Structure formats: structure tokens, C-alpha cells
């Protein structure tokens, strides 16, 4: 079964899709069978990053039952034989605002995709769709820039993802459902308090669930004067969210990245020796280390 890696951000414009596309290509070059799925509902653009301007199928075809298997939407990319792309949707009002039943069918269908790794590019923001797509994965990656608003939105996104994670687990237990449903929560502590009042083991179970939630951070567009106090951010998340944060990689602010986007190819292909490409390759290698050892392959990097 494929390992699913979700990549999200608290706000748009931080280079999330570019990071996802480059990581997908590097993993394919490392010997993995990779599928990049664009779930940026309403703002899909991963296909453009590979020069696939007119994909033969998109997520819309799956959601509208024109294609029954999600795996059949995945299209090979000429850039590498081990990389396929599920182009996103958003070209109609209905698919840009999919129903709950469509979302559940979509999430279930990821289990049927034939691949070693599935990288899911999640739309920015904290909608239920974005949070649920993010949480369905085995490994969670968040992207931010050193910009203060990006860091603030990152914190907000992780907090709400943690709340959604705990609620989703409890709502599967009938004894907890009535006490937790139909309420609004602004903090993890609120969820813990209600869970503790509803069930004796609730607070302990919630704390355990939060402790296991450890997203990985990729910082993009880092420069000498634009950095993030990662230890302080980790401290805040540990104190107020309950989970830890792993710094997976730091991508420098590099003109080659924008040049690659304009050339419709990932920077690891367009300018493999550039600072950003080197950093993205190291980030992908760090990501491989998070996967179970049985899935790690030692194939050399190829063109």
C-alpha cells in the first residue's frame, strides 16, 4: 500500500505546490513509484508546473463518475517514467465545492492507487476539505515562509488540524459523539476539557492522539535576514497543541525557482545545481527517512 504524504500551508503564495512538485520528482528519481495528486480544490495548478497545460483527465472526471477509479486519472509525466500526476479540479462550480459524500469517496479511493508514495498537494487555508485531506495522510508536511503572517497562519492551521484530528477520532466512538458534536472549538484545550467530561478516559486518549501528531515543516524562501525562530515555534506548538514539529528542510530564496516555474518544469530538473534544487533534494532525502525502512530504496539519483 502506498505511503500518503500530505503537503499543506496556512496561507497561499508560500510556494507549497512548487515544493510538492519538486519533492515528487526527486522521490521518483530515487527509485519510488510516485503519484502527485493535486487536491487544491478550486485552485489546482500542479499540472502547469510540469507543462501539462491540457490534461486528458482531471479530478473532475472522477468526481462526476466519468472515470470510476482514481488511479485511472493518474497520468504519466514525460519528465520521469516513475512519476504520475492526478490533475486537480475547480473548473466547475460543483467540483470546486464538492459534497461530503464526494469527499469521502475521494479519500477512500486513495487506498486503491498503485504507487510507493502518493504526495497530496492540499489547498491553502483551513476549510474542512483542506483539513480532512491533510489528515488522511500517513505523514504531514506544512510549508511556510519566514514572513510573520505566514508563520501565524501556519500555527493556526496546525492548531485547527489538531482539533479536527481529535474530533474525528472521538466522533467515531458513539459514547463521545453527542458530547463533542455540534460545538465550535477555538483551542485544543477546549476539546480536551469536553472530552474529559464526556468520558473518563477521554482526556487521556485525546492527549495521546495529539502527542502522535507530529507534522514536518519546510521553510521556503529563506534568506540571511528572513528566518523563523523554529525552537520557539516548536515550544508554542508543544504547549498549546500538544504535538511536536520537525524541521524537514529549508529552501533558500533563489531566482532559479521562479525561472523554473516560468519554464514549466521543477527547479530540480531546470537548474539541478542551484541552491534551491540542492536544498529540495536534501529535503526529499529527509522525507524518505520518515518512511518505514522497508520502503526505503537506495537507487541513485538519475536524470
C-alpha positions, 0 to 999 in steps of 0.5 A: 500500500502506498505511503500518503504524504500530505503537503499543506500551508496556512496561507497561499503564495508560500510556494507549497505546490512548487515544493510538492512538485519538486519533492515528487520528482526527486522521490521518483528519481530515487527509485519510488513509484510516485503519484502527485495528486493535486487536491487544491480544490478550486485552485489546482495548478500542479499540472502547469508546473510540469507543462501539462497545460491540457490534461486528458483527465482531471479530478473532475472526471472522477468526481462526476463518475466519468472515470470510476477509479482514481488511479485511472486519472493518474497520468504519466509525466514525460519528465520521469517514467516513475512519476504520475500526476492526478490533475486537480479540479475547480473548473466547475462550480460543483467540483470546486465545492464538492459534497461530503459524500464526494469527499469521502469517496475521494479519500477512500479511493486513495487506498486503491492507487498503485504507487510507493508514495502518493504526495497530496498537494492540499489547498491553502487555508483551513476549510474542512476539505483542506483539513480532512485531506491533510489528515488522511495522510500517513505523514504531514508536511506544512510549508511556510515562509519566514514572513510573520503572517505566514508563520501565524497562519501556519500555527493556526492551521496546525492548531485547527488540524489538531482539533479536527484530528481529535474530533474525528477520532472521538466522533467515531466512538458513539459514547463521545459523539453527542458530547463533542458534536455540534460545538465550535472549538477555538483551542485544543484545550477546549476539546480536551476539557469536553472530552474529559467530561464526556468520558473518563478516559477521554482526556487521556486518549485525546492527549495521546492522539495529539502527542502522535501528531507530529507534522514536518515543516519546510521553510521556503524562501529563506534568506540571511535576514528572513528566518523563523525562530523554529525552537520557539515555534516548536515550544508554542506548538508543544504547549498549546497543541500538544504535538511536536514539529520537525524541521524537514528542510529549508529552501533558500530564496533563489531566482532559479525557482521562479525561472523554473516555474516560468519554464514549466518544469521543477527547479530540480530538473531546470537548474539541478545545481542551484541552491534551491534544487540542492536544498529540495533534494536534501529535503526529499532525502529527509522525507524518505527517512520518515518512511518505514525502512522497508520502503526505503530504496537506495537507487541513485539519483538519475536524470 
